[in-house]
Amino acid sequence: MHQVVSLRDSVIDLASWLVRYPSVTPDEAGCLMDLHRLLQEEGFVSHLVRFGDTTNLYARFGRGSPYLCFAGHIDVVPPGHDAAWTFPPFEPTVHEGLLYGRGVADMKGAVACILSAFQAWRCTEHTGSFGVLLTSDEEGIGIDGIPKMIPWLRERNEVPDVFLIGEPTGRYVGEVLQIGRRGSVTATLSVRGKQGHIAYPHLANNPIPHLIACVRAFLDLSWDKGSAFFPPTHLAMTAIETGNPTMNLIPRQVEARLGIRFNPCYTSQKLYEILEGAIVRSGGDEVIELAMTCHGNPFLTSEGPWLECVQGVMRDVLGESPRLTTQGGTSDGRFLHVLAPVLELGLPETTIHQVDEHVAVSDLETLKTLYTLILKRYLSSPPVL
């Protein structure tokens, strides 16, 4: 370990300990290895599970029901130029009430809060069991992380009743409660024509006008108007590239890239059919191809005891009800929802992935309090709502 820590240390010390590991995706940098040993010492049955270059940790305390599992990640995005940071990105620093460090908001601070909350919960009379599921590849391609752990959990009969994910949420702690996420697909449209000299266009087949016609058709598509919890489906063009190094050459091929965030009005297959149907074909000898990748389907936890429990805790602690939302980027909830209802509650998202990423010390304490009361209320039999 980088230093001697225990779950009895302050939440600030735990967060600082985690930030010191330069765990840039997918390298866990020893963080999960040390956390595995720490949890074993605290009475968890803990496993390190490796797929490809990704390390995953699954640990469970107790075998009772209900079973609440906290899910998250310890990997971080690269810090960029260290010199641009006020304080070194992997040397956590408290300054004027703020804790600075890469990953402290997304999402090592939330991991520290749940570890600290667990210690407070275990010291009280309780039923049920508590688990921790962490990966080192949430910020990357996400293939060997949670998607591979889902069948692993099923095979071992380790499926929780509910998941709590500590992803950053809102501008301040408790502003929003993430009850779902939109689906996400990316697509590439490529048009292949015939290369030639711009002075002799009749001897070539320029693919760019064909691509432009298709892009216009994509941008003119009409989508849904959204629903109670989901905003309208949205398509965004992200790139158009030819790789053409010269000024007087008609390129052989051009491609456009796009992304779609979609709600339950669509499936990824339906989106593919819509785009394929919108492609403008001239009947010439150009070749037009569409390739699509689905990164996650939409999911929603809009009712039930789990939602009522977390909402109640947030009202009691913060004095206001959170705004329920499905907006924002994707999370590992897009995989976990097939096992159990998923809610997401974490630290503010205002500095994630930025230079000088930081959180307020007071926010860490508030989130720890929320997590502690959630554990105490839900991990009773029956749950206290």
C-alpha positions as CSV (number, residue, x, y, z in Angstrom):
1,M,0.0,0.0,0.0
2,H,1.1,3.6,-0.5
3,Q,0.4,4.2,3.2
4,V,-1.3,2.4,6.1
5,V,-5.0,3.1,5.9
6,S,-8.2,1.6,7.4
7,L,-11.9,2.1,7.0
8,R,-11.8,4.0,10.3
9,D,-9.7,6.8,8.8
10,S,-11.5,9.9,7.8
11,V,-13.3,10.1,4.4
12,I,-10.7,12.8,3.4
13,D,-7.8,10.4,4.2
14,L,-9.5,7.6,2.3
15,A,-10.1,9.8,-0.8
16,S,-6.6,11.1,-0.7
17,W,-5.2,7.5,-0.4
18,L,-7.1,6.5,-3.6
19,V,-6.1,9.6,-5.6
20,R,-2.4,8.8,-5.0
21,Y,-2.7,5.8,-7.4
22,P,-2.0,7.0,-11.0
23,S,-4.7,4.6,-12.2
24,V,-5.1,5.8,-15.8
25,T,-7.4,3.5,-17.8
26,P,-7.0,0.5,-17.7
27,D,-4.0,0.4,-15.3
28,E,-5.2,-0.1,-11.7
29,A,-1.7,0.9,-10.6
30,G,-2.0,-1.3,-7.5
31,C,-5.1,0.5,-6.3
32,L,-7.5,-2.5,-6.6
33,M,-4.8,-4.9,-5.3
34,D,-4.4,-2.9,-2.1
35,L,-8.1,-2.3,-1.7
36,H,-8.6,-6.1,-2.1
37,R,-6.3,-6.7,0.8
38,L,-7.9,-4.0,2.9
39,L,-11.4,-5.3,2.4
40,Q,-10.3,-8.9,3.3
41,E,-8.9,-7.5,6.5
42,E,-12.2,-5.9,7.2
43,G,-14.1,-9.2,6.8
44,F,-15.2,-9.0,3.2
45,V,-14.9,-12.1,0.9
46,S,-13.0,-10.4,-1.9
47,H,-12.0,-11.4,-5.4
48,L,-9.7,-9.8,-8.0
49,V,-10.9,-10.8,-11.4
50,R,-8.8,-10.0,-14.5
51,F,-10.0,-10.0,-18.1
52,G,-7.5,-8.9,-20.7
53,D,-5.7,-5.8,-19.4
54,T,-8.5,-4.9,-17.0
55,T,-8.7,-5.7,-13.3
56,N,-12.0,-5.9,-11.5
57,L,-12.7,-6.2,-7.8
58,Y,-15.8,-7.8,-6.3
59,A,-16.2,-8.0,-2.5
60,R,-19.1,-8.9,-0.3
61,F,-19.7,-8.5,3.4
62,G,-22.3,-10.9,4.8
63,R,-24.7,-13.2,3.1
64,G,-28.0,-11.8,4.3
65,S,-30.9,-10.2,2.4
66,P,-31.5,-7.6,1.1
67,Y,-28.2,-7.3,-0.7
68,L,-27.1,-3.8,-1.8
69,C,-24.0,-3.5,-4.1
70,F,-22.1,-0.3,-4.7
71,A,-20.6,-0.2,-8.2
72,G,-18.0,2.1,-9.6
73,H,-14.5,2.5,-11.1
74,I,-11.1,3.6,-9.9
75,D,-9.6,4.3,-13.3
76,V,-9.2,7.9,-14.4
77,V,-8.6,9.8,-17.6
78,P,-5.0,11.1,-18.2
79,P,-4.3,14.4,-16.3
80,G,-2.8,16.1,-19.4
81,H,0.1,18.4,-18.8
82,D,1.0,18.2,-15.1
83,A,2.4,21.8,-15.3
84,A,-1.1,23.1,-16.0
85,W,-2.3,21.8,-12.6
86,T,-2.1,24.1,-9.5
87,F,-1.1,21.0,-7.5
88,P,0.3,17.7,-8.9
89,P,-2.6,15.6,-10.1
90,F,-1.7,12.5,-8.2
91,E,-0.6,14.3,-5.0
92,P,-4.0,15.1,-3.3
93,T,-4.0,18.5,-1.8
94,V,-6.5,20.2,0.5
95,H,-6.6,24.0,-0.2
96,E,-9.2,26.4,1.0
97,G,-11.7,23.7,1.7
98,L,-11.2,21.8,-1.6
99,L,-9.5,18.5,-2.2
100,Y,-7.6,18.5,-5.5
101,G,-6.5,15.5,-7.5
102,R,-7.2,13.6,-10.7
103,G,-10.2,11.3,-10.2
104,V,-11.4,12.7,-6.9
105,A,-14.7,13.7,-8.4
106,D,-14.9,10.9,-11.0
107,M,-15.1,8.9,-8.9
108,K,-12.6,8.0,-6.2
109,G,-14.2,10.4,-3.8
110,A,-17.4,8.5,-4.0
111,V,-15.6,5.2,-3.4
112,A,-14.0,6.7,-0.3
113,C,-17.5,7.8,0.8
114,I,-19.0,4.4,0.5
115,L,-16.1,2.7,2.3
116,S,-16.5,5.2,5.1
117,A,-20.2,4.7,5.2
118,F,-19.8,1.0,5.4
119,Q,-17.7,1.4,8.5
120,A,-20.4,3.5,10.1
121,W,-23.1,1.0,9.1
122,R,-21.3,-2.1,10.3
123,C,-21.0,-0.6,13.8
124,T,-24.8,-0.6,14.1
125,E,-27.3,-3.4,14.3
126,H,-28.1,-4.5,10.8
127,T,-29.3,-7.2,8.5
128,G,-28.7,-7.7,4.9
129,S,-25.4,-7.7,3.1
130,F,-23.2,-5.2,1.3
131,G,-21.0,-5.5,-1.8
132,V,-18.5,-3.5,-3.7
133,L,-17.9,-3.9,-7.5
134,L,-15.1,-1.9,-9.0
135,T,-13.4,-1.9,-12.4
136,S,-10.3,-0.3,-13.9
137,D,-11.9,0.2,-17.3
138,E,-14.9,2.5,-17.2
139,E,-13.2,5.5,-18.8
140,G,-11.9,3.4,-21.6
141,I,-13.5,1.0,-24.0
142,G,-15.2,-0.9,-21.2
143,I,-15.1,-4.3,-22.7
144,D,-13.3,-6.3,-20.0
145,G,-14.8,-4.5,-17.1
146,I,-18.4,-4.7,-15.9
147,P,-19.7,-6.5,-19.1
148,K,-17.5,-9.4,-18.3
149,M,-18.3,-9.3,-14.6
150,I,-22.1,-9.7,-15.2
151,P,-21.9,-13.4,-16.3
152,W,-19.2,-13.9,-13.6
153,L,-21.7,-12.8,-10.9
154,R,-24.5,-14.8,-12.3
155,E,-22.4,-18.0,-12.4
156,R,-21.6,-17.6,-8.7
157,N,-25.1,-16.6,-7.6
158,E,-23.9,-13.2,-6.5
159,V,-26.6,-11.1,-8.0
160,P,-27.6,-8.1,-5.8
161,D,-31.1,-6.9,-5.1
162,V,-30.1,-3.3,-6.1
163,F,-27.1,-1.3,-7.3
164,L,-25.9,2.1,-6.2
165,I,-23.4,3.7,-8.6
166,G,-21.2,6.6,-7.4
167,E,-20.9,8.4,-10.7
168,P,-20.8,12.2,-10.5
169,T,-24.3,13.7,-10.5
170,G,-25.4,17.4,-10.7
171,R,-23.9,20.7,-9.8
172,Y,-24.0,20.0,-6.0
173,V,-24.5,16.9,-3.9
174,G,-28.2,15.9,-4.0
175,E,-29.3,18.2,-6.8
176,V,-30.2,15.2,-8.9
177,L,-30.7,11.5,-8.6
178,Q,-29.8,9.6,-11.7
179,I,-32.6,7.1,-12.3
180,G,-31.5,5.9,-15.8
181,R,-29.4,6.7,-18.8
182,R,-30.1,7.3,-22.5
183,G,-28.9,4.7,-25.0
184,S,-25.8,5.5,-27.0
185,V,-24.7,4.5,-30.5
186,T,-21.9,5.7,-32.8
187,A,-21.9,5.2,-36.5
188,T,-19.6,5.6,-39.5
189,L,-20.8,6.4,-43.0
190,S,-18.2,5.8,-45.7
191,V,-18.5,6.6,-49.4
192,R,-16.0,5.3,-51.8
193,G,-15.8,6.8,-55.3
194,K,-12.9,7.1,-57.8
195,Q,-9.8,9.1,-57.2
196,G,-8.7,11.7,-59.8
197,H,-7.4,15.1,-60.7
198,I,-9.6,18.1,-59.9
199,A,-9.0,19.4,-63.4
200,Y,-10.6,16.3,-64.9
201,P,-13.7,15.7,-62.7
202,H,-15.4,13.7,-65.5
203,L,-12.7,11.1,-65.1
204,A,-13.3,10.7,-61.4
205,N,-16.3,10.0,-59.1
206,N,-16.0,12.5,-56.2
207,P,-17.4,10.8,-53.0
208,I,-17.8,14.0,-51.1
209,P,-21.0,15.3,-52.7
210,H,-22.6,11.9,-52.1
211,L,-21.6,12.0,-48.5
212,I,-22.9,15.6,-48.0
213,A,-26.2,14.5,-49.4
214,C,-26.4,11.7,-46.9
215,V,-25.4,13.9,-44.0
216,R,-28.0,16.4,-44.9
217,A,-30.6,13.7,-44.9
218,F,-29.4,12.5,-41.5
219,L,-29.6,16.0,-40.0
220,D,-33.2,16.4,-41.4
221,L,-34.5,13.3,-39.7
222,S,-37.3,13.9,-37.3
223,W,-37.1,12.2,-33.9
224,D,-39.4,11.8,-30.9
225,K,-40.3,14.6,-28.5
226,G,-39.0,12.8,-25.4
227,S,-41.0,11.5,-22.4
228,A,-41.5,12.2,-18.7
229,F,-37.9,11.1,-17.8
230,F,-36.1,11.1,-21.2
231,P,-35.2,14.0,-23.4
232,P,-35.7,13.7,-27.2
233,T,-33.4,11.5,-29.2
234,H,-30.5,13.5,-30.6
235,L,-28.1,12.9,-33.5
236,A,-24.8,14.8,-33.7
237,M,-22.2,14.7,-36.4
238,T,-18.7,14.5,-35.0
239,A,-16.3,14.3,-38.0
240,I,-15.9,14.3,-41.7
241,E,-12.5,13.0,-43.0
242,T,-10.9,12.2,-46.3
243,G,-7.3,11.9,-45.3
244,N,-6.5,13.9,-48.4
245,P,-3.0,15.4,-48.2
246,T,-3.1,17.6,-51.3
247,M,-5.2,20.5,-52.8
248,N,-5.7,19.2,-56.3
249,L,-6.8,15.6,-55.7
250,I,-10.3,14.2,-55.7
251,P,-10.1,11.6,-52.9
252,R,-11.2,8.0,-53.4
253,Q,-13.0,7.8,-50.1
254,V,-14.6,10.0,-47.4
255,E,-16.2,9.1,-44.2
256,A,-18.5,10.8,-41.6
257,R,-18.8,9.9,-38.0
258,L,-21.8,10.5,-35.8
259,G,-23.3,9.7,-32.4
260,I,-26.9,9.3,-31.3
261,R,-28.2,9.5,-27.7
262,F,-31.6,7.8,-27.7
263,N,-34.5,7.0,-25.4
264,P,-36.7,3.9,-25.2
265,C,-38.7,5.0,-28.3
266,Y,-35.9,3.3,-30.3
267,T,-33.6,0.3,-30.3
268,S,-30.2,0.3,-31.8
269,Q,-31.5,-1.9,-34.6
270,K,-34.3,0.5,-35.4
271,L,-31.8,3.4,-35.5
272,Y,-29.7,1.5,-38.0
273,E,-32.7,0.9,-40.2
274,I,-33.6,4.6,-40.0
275,L,-30.2,5.7,-41.0
276,E,-29.8,3.1,-43.7
277,G,-33.2,4.2,-45.1
278,A,-32.1,7.9,-45.2
279,I,-29.0,7.2,-47.2
280,V,-29.1,9.0,-50.6
281,R,-28.0,6.7,-53.4
282,S,-27.4,8.2,-56.9
283,G,-27.5,4.9,-58.7
284,G,-23.9,5.4,-59.7
285,D,-20.9,3.2,-59.1
286,E,-20.0,4.7,-55.7
287,V,-20.0,2.4,-52.7
288,I,-21.8,3.6,-49.6
289,E,-21.5,1.7,-46.3
290,L,-22.9,2.3,-42.8
291,A,-21.4,0.7,-39.7
292,M,-22.9,1.2,-36.3
293,T,-21.8,0.3,-32.7
294,C,-24.2,0.2,-29.8
295,H,-22.5,1.3,-26.5
296,G,-25.6,0.8,-24.3
297,N,-29.3,0.7,-24.4
298,P,-31.5,3.0,-22.3
299,F,-32.6,2.0,-18.8
300,L,-34.9,3.4,-16.2
301,T,-35.6,2.9,-12.5
302,S,-38.7,5.0,-12.1
303,E,-40.5,3.4,-9.2
304,G,-40.2,0.8,-6.4
305,P,-38.8,0.5,-2.8
306,W,-35.2,1.2,-3.9
307,L,-36.1,4.6,-5.4
308,E,-38.4,5.4,-2.5
309,C,-35.6,4.6,0.0
310,V,-32.9,6.8,-1.7
311,Q,-35.3,9.7,-2.3
312,G,-36.4,9.6,1.3
313,V,-32.9,9.7,2.6
314,M,-32.0,12.7,0.3
315,R,-35.1,14.6,1.5
316,D,-34.3,13.9,5.2
317,V,-30.6,14.9,4.9
318,L,-30.8,17.7,2.5
319,G,-34.3,19.1,3.1
320,E,-35.3,18.9,-0.6
321,S,-36.2,16.3,-3.1
322,P,-33.7,15.6,-5.9
323,R,-34.5,16.1,-9.5
324,L,-34.9,12.7,-11.2
325,T,-32.9,12.6,-14.4
326,T,-31.6,10.4,-17.2
327,Q,-29.4,13.0,-18.9
328,G,-25.6,13.0,-19.1
329,G,-23.2,10.5,-20.5
330,T,-23.1,6.8,-20.3
331,S,-22.2,4.8,-17.2
332,D,-21.8,1.1,-16.2
333,G,-25.4,1.2,-15.3
334,R,-26.1,0.5,-18.9
335,F,-24.8,-3.0,-18.2
336,L,-25.8,-3.6,-14.6
337,H,-29.5,-2.8,-15.0
338,V,-30.0,-6.3,-16.5
339,L,-29.2,-7.7,-13.0
340,A,-31.0,-5.3,-10.7
341,P,-32.5,-1.8,-10.3
342,V,-29.8,0.9,-10.7
343,L,-29.6,4.4,-9.1
344,E,-26.7,6.8,-9.4
345,L,-25.7,9.3,-6.8
346,G,-22.3,10.9,-6.4
347,L,-20.2,14.0,-6.1
348,P,-20.7,17.2,-8.2
349,E,-19.8,16.7,-11.9
350,T,-18.6,20.3,-12.4
351,T,-14.8,19.6,-12.6
352,I,-14.6,16.0,-13.9
353,H,-11.9,15.4,-16.5
354,Q,-10.7,18.9,-16.1
355,V,-7.3,20.3,-15.0
356,D,-7.5,21.0,-11.3
357,E,-10.3,18.5,-10.7
358,H,-11.5,18.9,-7.2
359,V,-14.4,18.5,-4.7
360,A,-15.3,20.3,-1.6
361,V,-14.4,18.6,1.6
362,S,-17.9,19.4,2.9
363,D,-19.3,17.5,-0.2
364,L,-17.4,14.4,0.8
365,E,-18.9,14.5,4.3
366,T,-22.4,15.1,2.9
367,L,-22.2,12.2,0.5
368,K,-20.8,9.9,3.2
369,T,-23.8,10.9,5.4
370,L,-26.2,10.1,2.5
371,Y,-24.6,6.7,1.8
372,T,-24.5,5.8,5.5
373,L,-28.2,6.4,5.9
374,I,-29.0,4.6,2.6
375,L,-27.2,1.6,3.9
376,K,-28.9,1.7,7.3
377,R,-32.4,2.1,5.8
378,Y,-32.2,-0.3,2.9
379,L,-30.2,-3.0,4.6
380,S,-32.9,-3.8,7.1
381,S,-35.5,-6.4,6.7
382,P,-37.9,-5.2,5.3
383,P,-36.2,-2.0,4.1
384,V,-37.2,1.1,6.1
385,L,-38.8,3.6,3.6
